[in-house]
Amino acid sequence: SYIAYNHTYATSGTFTATLTVGAESATVKLRVYDAALMSPSDLRNLNVNRAIENGLRFLWVSQASRAANFPAGTTTSWPTDFETDVASFVVLSFQNNGYRLPNSNAAPTGIYQKYIVQRAINFLFSHLEERQLNVQYGGHDPCVGTGIEAAPCVGYSPDDGDAGYSTAVVSLSLASSGALTRVAGSYGPVSGKSYGEVLQRLVNGIAWGQIDGDANCNGRGGWTYAFKDDPCDSSDGSAVGWNLLALMDSKATGITVPAFVEPEFSNFALPNGLNSSSDLRVDGTFDYSSDADPSAASGPNVAKTAIGMQGLFFS
């Protein structure tokens, strides 16, 4: 497990550190810097990278039941509410810094890949449940993608948290994995399926969870906390943001997004939620609760402005 040890080097340079425990030993190359010899820009960049690595080490030591599960466990998580959401964000943070699994069934190498990324993804898989996805209002068919059966088909969403949020958040960790041909272990309904198929079924679930209804439904084309197949539910701006991000990231990996999703969002959810008031505090924001009134904002703030921009890009 993680061992903190301090040592002072007399000069800057590249060194080899060796850790020996009994008959086992491991070595690593270290770069040691003298701050007095660095430019302000280089020192700032070094400190940014050091802060990131310190954050990743914190995530390592804060795993739930770390001592009990190391090294024999197969899943890991972080003790908090909405555990699947948090676990997916942790996976995303490691993958974004280069700690990824092989795009094959090869065993992962590296401490973080083996004991954080793989085990946290296993945790996510163990908390997915099946949803029966049917053709919805207007003939919208969410059952698309390679290997997906015709409607009614099986989609996935997490068994905790809010499906309208959590399905998108879990999708982010798989979309950024770079390992879509890798096959899941024996975890719930995903046993034996490729990461790509799991992601496709999550995306199909997101599409099925998109709010439908007639043209008079203010929430049509958006998303809310829960998956709804009832017409005219209320769209939630923050849920919209996560789902758009998941759809864009998944599409970038080659996953198929059902054809109706983008026009439904562009034709209904975007104009019903995007504000264009002359008041600069309102203009460009995306409503927390869509009201089809561009001159009145629901919960305007910087985050809602970003979601409005995200929606324009998606469209």
N, C-alpha and C positions, 0 to 999 in steps of 0.2 A: 504494500500500500504506500501512500505518499509519505515520504520522510523528509522533514525540514532539517537542513544542515547548513551552517554558515562557515564560510572560509574566506579569508582575505588574501588576494593576490597582490604581489609587490609591483607587478607591471601589467600593462594591457597586452592582449594577444590571444592566441588560440591554445587551449589546454585540453587534456584528456582527464576526465574524472572517472574514478572506478569505485563502485560500491560492491563490497564483498560481504555476504552473509553465509557463514559456514563454508560449504564447498562451492557455493554458487557466486558468480560475480558478473557484473555488467558494466560496460563503459559507455561514455557519451562525450562528444566534443562540446566544449564550452567556448564561447567568445566573451572575453572580458574587456570592458571599455574603460578608459580614463575620461571622465566627463570634462576635465579641464582641457583636454586636447580636441574636443568635438565642437563643431559649429552649433549654434542654437537650433538650427533646423534639424540637423542629424540627431541632436540630443532629444529634441521633442519627439521625433519619430521613434527613437529607441524607447522612450518612456511610454508612448502609446502602445507599442508592441508588448512592453513589459506589463502594462495594465491589463491587456487582453489575456496574456498568459496567466497572470495572477487571478483573473476572473475564472478562467478555465480550471485552475487548480482549486479554487473555492467550490466550483460545481463538483469536482471530484470528491472532495472531503465531505460535502454536504449531502451525499446520497443517503437515501433511507436505508437503515440497517446495513450500512457499508461493511462494518466489521464481521457481521454474521454471514453476509452473502459473498464475501471475498475469500478465496477466488472461485468457490464452487457454484455460485448462483448463475442463473441464466437471464434474469431480468433485473432492471434497476429503475428507480424513480426518485422523486424528490418530495418529501413530506409537506404537502400543502393542499389547499382546495384546488379542484380542477387539475388533478394529477396528470391526465393525458395531455392537456394543453401545455403544462409546464414541461413535461418530458419532451414534447415535440420541439419546443423552443430551445431546450438544452441541446438536443440533437442538432438543430439548425445552427446553433452557435459554434459547435465543434466542426461541423461540416464546412461552414463558411470560412473557417481558419485552416482548412486543408486536411482535417482528420476524417477521412471517408473510408467506407468499406469497399472491397473489391467488387467490380461489376461482374461477378461470377460467384460460384459457390466456394471459392477458396476461403480458408480460415483467415480472419482479419489479423493483422500484425500491428503492433504498437499498443501501448497501454490504453490510450484514450479510445482508439477504434474498437479494441476488444472488450474493454470493461465499461465504457460509457456508450458509444454510438450503437454498437450491436445490441447491447443489453437493453438500452432505452427503446430502440426500435422493437425489440421483442416484447417489451412492456406494452407499447402501443398496440401491437398486433393482438396481444392477449386481452385487450380491452375494446376490440372491435366487435360489433354485432351486425347481423344481417338485417336488411330492410327490403321488403318486397316493393319493387318500383313498377308502377303501372303507367300507361299512356295517360296524360293529363288533359286538362282543358285545351280545346283547340287542336287536339291531335298531337300534342307535344310528347315525343318519345325519348325518354332519358336513357334507353338501353342501347348504347353505342360502344364501339371500340373492339379491337381484336379479341376474339375468344369470348365475347359477352353474348349470352343467349338473347333471343328475341323477347320482347315484353310479354308477360311480366318477368323481369329479371331481378337478380340479387344485387343490391348495393350495400355499402358499408357506412357506418357512423360509429363514433365512440359510445360506450355504454355509460359514460359519466359526462358531466358538464352539459352544455347546451348544444344540441346538434347543429344549430344554425351557425354557431361559432366553431365548435370543436372539430367538426369534420374538415373544415377549411384549414384549421391550424395543424391538424395531423397530416393533411395532404402536403403542407409546406415541407415537412421533414423528408418525405419520400421524393418530392419533386426536386429537391436539392441534393439528393443522395448520390446521383451519378451511378447508381447500382440497380437499374430497373430490371436487369436480367437475373439478378440474384433471387434465390428462392427462399421463401419464408419457412421457418421451422414449424413445429407442431403447436401452433397457437390458435385456438378457436377456429373460426370459419376460414381463416386465411391459410391454413396448413397446406403446404405443397404448392402454393401459388407464387408467381413471380412478384417482385415488388411493383413492377409495371402494371400487372393485372390488379393488384390491391389498390394502387393509385387510381386506375381507371374506374374501378367500382366506387371509390370515394368521390371522384369527380361526378360520376353518374348520380350518386346520392345528392351532391350539391345541386345538380341540375333539377332533380326531382323535388328538392326542397325549395326551389325558387317559387315565389308567390305567383299564383295564376289568378284568373278571374277575368271579367269583362273590362272594357275600356274605361268604365267608371270607377274602377278599383284603384285608389291612390297608391296602394302598396304593390300593385302588379309589376312583376319583373325584378323585384328586390328580394331581400331575405330578412328574416327576423331570428329571434333566439332559438326557436324550435323549427323543425321541418314541418311544414303545413301543406296539405293537399286540399285544404278548404279554400274557396275563392275569397278574395278581398281581405286578406289579413293585412296588418299594418307593417310596413317595411321599417327596419331599424338601420340607421346609417352606419353604425360601427360594425354590425354584422355584414353589411354590404361590402365594407372595406376589406375584411378578411376573405370573403368569398371571391371577390374580384382578384385579389392577389393570388389566391390558390389556383384559380382558373388560368390566369396568365402564366404563372410559373409551370403549371402542369402542361399546358399547351406547348410551351417552349421545349419540353422534353419529348414531344411527339405524342402525348396523350390526346385523345379525341374529346373535344368539348361538344356536347349535343348542339345541333345547329340552331335550335330555337333560343338558346340562352342569351346570346349577344343581342339579337334584335328585340327580344322581350325587354332586356335591360335598357337598350338605347331608346326604344320607342315609348317606354312607359316609366320605368323607375328613374331614369336620369332626368327627364323633364319634370317629373313629379317631385323630385327631391332636390334638384339643383336650383340655387337661388341666384338671382340677377338683379337685386335691388341696387339703387344708386347709393345706398349706405355701404361704405367700404367694409364695414364690420360684418356685413351679410353677404356681399357679392362673392360668388364662387364657392360658398360653403355648400355642404350637402346635409340635408335635414336629418336630425336624429330620428324623427318620425315624419315620414313624407306627408305633405299636405297639398301638393299640386298648386301651391301658391308661391311663385318665385320672389315675391316682394316681402315675404315673411319667413324668417329662419327659425327652425326648431333647434335650440342648443348650438348656436354658431361658435366655433373656436378654430384654432389652427389645425387640429386633427381633422375636423370636418372639411376644411378647405382642401387638405391633402386628399381626402376621399373623393371630393368633387373632381380634382385633377386626375385621380386614378380612374374614375368613371369615364371621363372624357377620353383618356388614353385607351381604355378598354373598348370604347365605342368606335 
